[in-house]
Amino acid sequence: MKMPDTATAEHPVSEQRRTWVISAGSGLGRRHGSNSEQLIRKFFPADQVIRTRDRRHLTGWSPGLPDHGVVIVAGGDGAWREALQGAPEQVIPGLLPVGTVSQAAIELNTAASPQAWRQWRCEQVQLGQIRSCLHASGERTKKRDAAAHADHSRSAFFLMAGIGVESDAVQIVRPGLKRWIGKWAYVWALLERLMRPVRRSLVVDLDGRRFRTSQVLIQNGAHYGGRYRVADTDIRQPNYRILIWKYPGRFMWCLTMMCLMFRLPSGWLAHKLPGVEAHIRSSRKQQCQIDGDIGPALPLYVMPTTSRKVAIADTAQR
């Protein structure tokens, strides 16, 4: 029996209207997209199924959504971030991991099997805020500066924003290779990137301190590239960390990454700083990556996180 839209959110899928959104991502979700709708109809009731045309459609989906209810997004980390950013406040996004890596599934302790998604719970998660800031020549008044900030794009990260070597590697990941070999496409792209010089091209202004580096990671989640714990954070708490590489060069970059991933002593290799408002700029053209997708260009302002309610699978009840 279908309950009215005013039902409480403790059991969102069973007691509220729900709309399934099939993500048009670049990884496994897209590869299996031909039977995603059939799978959804087989295992779950749905009032409506939306197949997104592309990522821009996913971020601008809100006009076609119901006024209340649960929107269940089948996609990877990038699709989830875009869904959380694009969904109106009255709609609770439910997250079904079908991406290439699905790092968020590790952070939320859930799985991608249909059986796991019969029991749901609601939680508050944090989204880090990123504002891109355009270059300007000469002095600017406060009024002009405020007007410029109003025009600049604002984005969000669900798990991580990366600037430097890693964002370059994400940019050269080939979608076809990603659908063929999955997460190993990121490893391949990273090896390709490390064939080039690794230089200190980034400047980070953080709480009155300035750092020059080749790589910055802003972690909202605790893990990186799987279950390797790199930061003392929790996506349910507004406590993201900023990791800043101390040394340039391919060898030092790889050594630092390995120490962070395998929890080896890394205090002499990388700074681990509490998340506060930070300004990141570059001496050359540079973009960031946000949850596995290429994001806005530098310079960037990173701001404190904001809370958002999501519906996730309750693995304890499987």
C-alpha positions in Angstrom: 0.0 0.0 0.0 1.4 3.4 -1.0 1.7 5.9 1.8 1.2 9.6 1.4 4.1 12.0 0.7 3.9 13.3 4.3 5.2 10.0 5.7 8.3 10.2 7.9 11.7 9.5 6.4 12.8 6.7 8.8 11.9 4.1 6.1 12.2 6.2 3.0 11.9 3.6 0.2 8.9 1.8 1.7 6.9 4.8 3.0 7.5 7.6 0.5 7.3 8.4 -3.1 10.5 7.4 -4.9 12.0 8.2 -8.2 14.9 6.2 -9.6 17.6 8.1 -11.5 19.9 6.1 -13.8 23.2 8.0 -14.0 24.9 8.6 -17.3 28.3 8.3 -15.8 31.5 7.2 -17.6 32.3 4.0 -15.7 30.6 0.7 -14.8 27.2 2.4 -14.4 27.2 3.4 -18.0 28.5 0.1 -19.2 25.6 -1.7 -17.5 23.1 1.1 -18.3 21.2 -1.0 -20.9 19.7 -3.2 -18.2 19.7 -0.8 -15.2 16.1 0.1 -15.7 15.1 -3.6 -16.0 17.0 -4.4 -12.8 15.3 -1.6 -10.9 11.8 -2.6 -12.1 12.5 -6.2 -11.1 13.8 -5.6 -7.5 12.2 -2.3 -6.4 8.9 -0.5 -6.8 9.3 2.9 -8.5 6.9 5.7 -9.3 9.2 7.0 -12.0 12.5 6.1 -13.7 14.6 8.9 -15.1 17.6 8.1 -17.4 20.0 11.0 -17.5 21.4 12.1 -20.8 24.7 13.3 -19.4 26.3 14.7 -16.3 24.9 18.2 -17.0 21.4 16.7 -17.0 22.1 15.0 -13.7 23.1 18.3 -12.0 20.0 20.1 -13.4 17.5 17.4 -12.7 15.5 19.1 -10.0 12.7 20.6 -12.2 11.5 17.0 -13.0 11.5 15.7 -9.5 8.5 15.3 -7.2 7.9 17.9 -4.5 8.6 15.4 -1.8 10.0 11.9 -1.5 13.2 9.9 -2.2 15.3 10.0 -5.3 17.5 7.0 -5.7 20.6 7.6 -7.8 22.3 4.6 -9.4 25.9 5.8 -10.1 29.4 6.2 -8.8 31.1 8.8 -6.6 30.9 11.6 -9.1 27.2 10.9 -9.9 26.4 10.9 -6.2 28.2 14.2 -5.7 26.3 15.8 -8.5 23.0 14.4 -7.3 23.6 15.7 -3.8 24.5 19.1 -5.2 21.5 19.3 -7.6 18.7 17.8 -5.6 16.3 20.2 -3.9 16.2 20.3 -0.1 12.8 18.6 0.2 14.0 15.5 -1.7 16.2 12.9 0.0 18.7 11.3 -2.3 19.1 7.6 -1.9 22.5 6.3 -3.1 23.0 3.0 -5.0 26.7 2.3 -5.8 27.2 1.0 -9.3 30.3 3.0 -10.2 33.9 1.9 -11.0 35.4 2.5 -7.6 32.4 3.5 -5.4 34.6 4.9 -2.6 31.5 6.4 -0.9 30.1 2.8 -0.5 33.2 2.1 1.7 32.7 5.3 3.7 29.0 4.5 4.2 29.5 0.8 4.9 27.0 -0.4 2.3 27.0 -2.7 -0.8 25.8 -2.7 -4.4 23.7 -5.8 -4.3 19.9 -5.5 -4.8 19.3 -7.5 -1.6 21.3 -5.0 0.4 19.0 -2.2 -0.7 15.7 -3.5 0.8 16.4 -1.9 4.2 17.3 1.8 4.4 18.3 4.4 7.0 18.7 8.2 6.8 21.9 9.9 7.9 23.3 13.4 7.7 26.5 13.6 5.5 28.7 16.6 4.9 29.5 18.3 1.6 32.6 20.4 1.3 32.1 23.7 -0.5 34.4 24.9 -3.3 34.2 28.3 -5.0 36.2 29.0 -8.0 37.6 32.6 -8.3 38.6 34.2 -11.6 41.9 36.1 -12.0 41.6 39.8 -12.1 44.3 42.5 -12.9 45.0 45.5 -10.7 43.2 46.6 -7.5 39.5 45.8 -7.0 37.1 47.5 -4.6 35.1 45.5 -2.1 31.9 46.1 -4.2 33.5 44.8 -7.4 35.0 41.9 -5.5 31.6 41.0 -4.0 30.0 41.2 -7.5 32.7 38.9 -8.9 32.2 36.4 -6.1 28.5 36.3 -6.9 29.3 35.3 -10.5 31.8 32.7 -9.7 30.8 29.0 -9.9 30.2 27.1 -6.7 30.6 23.4 -6.4 30.8 20.7 -3.7 32.7 17.5 -2.9 31.2 14.5 -1.2 34.5 12.7 -0.4 37.5 14.4 -1.8 38.8 17.3 -3.9 42.3 16.9 -5.3 44.6 19.4 -7.0 47.9 18.8 -8.7 49.4 15.5 -9.9 46.3 13.4 -9.1 43.9 15.8 -10.8 46.1 15.7 -13.9 45.9 11.9 -13.8 42.1 11.9 -13.5 41.9 14.2 -16.5 43.7 11.8 -18.8 41.6 8.7 -17.8 40.1 7.3 -20.9 36.4 6.5 -20.6 36.7 3.5 -22.9 39.5 2.0 -20.9 37.6 2.8 -17.7 34.6 0.7 -18.8 37.0 -2.1 -19.9 39.3 -2.5 -17.0 37.5 -0.5 -14.2 39.5 1.1 -11.5 42.9 0.0 -13.0 42.3 2.8 -15.6 43.1 5.3 -12.8 46.3 3.4 -12.0 47.3 3.5 -15.7 46.6 7.2 -15.9 48.6 7.9 -12.8 51.6 6.0 -14.3 51.2 8.1 -17.4 51.2 11.3 -15.4 54.3 10.3 -13.5 56.2 10.1 -16.8 56.1 14.0 -16.7 57.9 16.3 -14.3 56.3 16.8 -10.8 56.9 20.4 -9.7 55.8 22.7 -7.0 53.2 24.6 -9.0 50.5 25.1 -6.3 50.3 27.7 -3.5 48.0 27.0 -0.5 47.1 29.9 1.8 45.7 28.3 4.9 44.9 30.1 8.2 47.7 32.6 7.8 50.2 30.0 6.6 51.5 29.5 3.1 52.7 26.3 1.4 54.1 25.6 -2.0 53.5 22.1 -3.2 52.8 19.7 -6.1 49.7 18.1 -4.7 46.8 18.9 -2.3 44.1 16.5 -1.1 41.0 17.8 0.7 39.5 14.7 2.4 35.9 14.6 3.6 36.1 10.8 3.9 38.6 8.7 5.7 39.9 6.5 2.9 41.5 6.9 -0.5 41.5 4.6 -3.5 39.9 1.8 -1.6 40.1 1.0 2.1 43.5 2.7 2.6 42.9 5.1 5.5 44.6 8.5 4.9 42.8 11.0 7.1 41.1 11.0 10.5 37.8 12.2 9.1 34.1 11.0 8.8 31.7 12.2 6.1 29.1 12.4 8.8 31.0 15.0 10.7 32.2 18.5 9.5 35.9 17.8 10.0 37.6 17.5 6.7 41.4 17.4 6.4 43.8 19.1 4.1 46.8 17.0 3.0 49.7 19.0 1.5 52.7 17.3 -0.1 56.0 18.7 1.2 58.3 17.6 -1.6 58.2 17.6 -5.4 59.6 15.0 -7.7 58.2 11.6 -8.9 60.0 9.5 -6.3 59.0 11.6 -3.3 55.4 11.9 -4.6 55.1 8.1 -4.9 56.8 7.6 -1.5 54.4 10.0 0.1 51.4 8.4 -1.5 52.4 5.0 -0.3 53.0 6.1 3.2 49.6 7.8 3.4 47.8 4.8 1.8 49.5 2.2 4.0 49.5 4.3 7.2 53.3 4.4 7.5 55.0 7.4 9.3 54.4 10.3 6.9 54.7 13.4 9.1 57.9 14.3 7.4 56.5 13.8 3.9 53.1 15.5 4.0 51.2 18.0 6.2 47.9 16.9 7.6 46.0 20.0 8.6 42.5 20.6 10.0 40.0 21.8 7.4 39.4 25.5 7.5 38.9 28.1 4.8 41.7 27.8 2.3 42.8 29.5 -0.9 44.6 27.4 -3.5 46.2 28.9 -6.7 48.6 27.8 -9.3 51.5 29.2 -11.3 50.1 27.5 -14.4 46.7 26.5 -15.8 45.3 23.9 -13.4 42.0 22.1 -12.7 40.9 20.2 -9.6 39.2 16.8 -9.5 36.1 16.4 -7.3 35.1 12.8 -6.4 36.8 11.4 -9.5 35.6 14.0 -12.0 37.4 17.0 -13.3 36.1 20.1 -11.5 36.6 23.9 -11.7 39.8 25.7 -12.6 42.1 27.3 -10.0 42.2 29.5 -8.1 39.8 28.0 -5.6 38.4 28.9 -2.2 37.6 25.8 0.0 35.1 26.5 2.7 33.6 24.6 5.6 31.2 21.8 4.9 27.4 21.8 4.8 25.1 19.1 6.0 22.7 17.1 3.7 20.3 14.2 4.5 20.7 11.0 2.5 19.1 7.6 2.5 21.6 4.7 2.5 21.3 0.9 2.8 21.2 -0.5 6.3 23.7 -3.3 5.9 23.1 -4.5 9.5 19.6 -5.6 8.5 20.6 -7.6 5.4 
